[in-house]
């Protein structure tokens, strides 16, 4: 029964996906005499935490109850008061934590405060699932850089377009809807200027639901080549667009773009392009916890080559395009030895309409 209650807490936490940033997703279940007396999840940054909702629902039944929560309760004042004090005041007898919070302000302090008040704690139930649930938050809170998701779609023979540049559409509607659901869940989305010039995307979220989230749109454009007529610069679009550039962009060009987007002048890499590490640090300072990189090949190659990709989502369409000069998802120089290639770990494969989605975490073999 213990795992069942933690599983319920994890399912509750999932309801906050895409809405809690920069906070983690958290679910909480209060149990007394083997029955749930209160439950809740954190719906949005600035709103009460999961534990508070569970306490409100349980009322006096919280006294002597056991709490199952997916992350260590906070013990500091942030956007909301500390949950540890609320649990202590309510008379909760025992707290099961899926995992401790790696936030330096927490890092076991919440658990210690509960135990000092006489509340028994248990740590580690369904910890792996809790970590996957909040993988973006855990990465950001410890590195202060967003969790980078590289997403691309390709044919069976590894092409993202024909030799003439035609790329619509490689994947079927179900896969494209999947991507829009993903956009609804991330804080920011990035593409290179070549993608903007070739495809003229809007980079918005298009879903048939009441409320959607439009991620921050980031265009990497070191020289200032983005057309002022690009749809991503349309002031009527929901959300915000940022152009990440370098000193190589002429000042006159910056002024022309300033009315349509925020222009960020960042440091360069060895090839004179926007340095990915600087971009990630800047976004992290803005509390961007995850970044979806959708291309093109030059941008993806830069992130992969520097070991900055945390997760890969590759859609594979059942078609063969062919063509020696047809582009592939990841450009650049590439590795010279197979042993140096990035390999996915914890691979998952699923059918999305007629297409296949392969996801995993890039890693290089050691030795």
Protein Blocks (a to p, Z undefined) as FASTA:
>chain_A
ZZmmmmmmmmmmmmmgoklpcbdcddddddeehiafbdcddfbghiacfklmmmmmnmmm
lgopacddfbdcdfbdcfbccfklmmmmnopabdcdfbacfbfklnomlmmmmmmnopac
dehihklmmmmmmmmmmmmmmnopacddddddddfkopabdfkopabdfbdfklmmmmmm
mmmmmmbdcddfklmmmnopnkiacdddfbdcddddddddfkopacfkbmklmmkbgcjd
dddddfklcfklmmmmmmmoccddddddfkopacfklmmmmmmmnopabdcdebdfklmm
mmmmnopafbdcdddddbdebjjklccfbgcjbpabfklpccdehiacddehjbccdddd
ddddeZZ
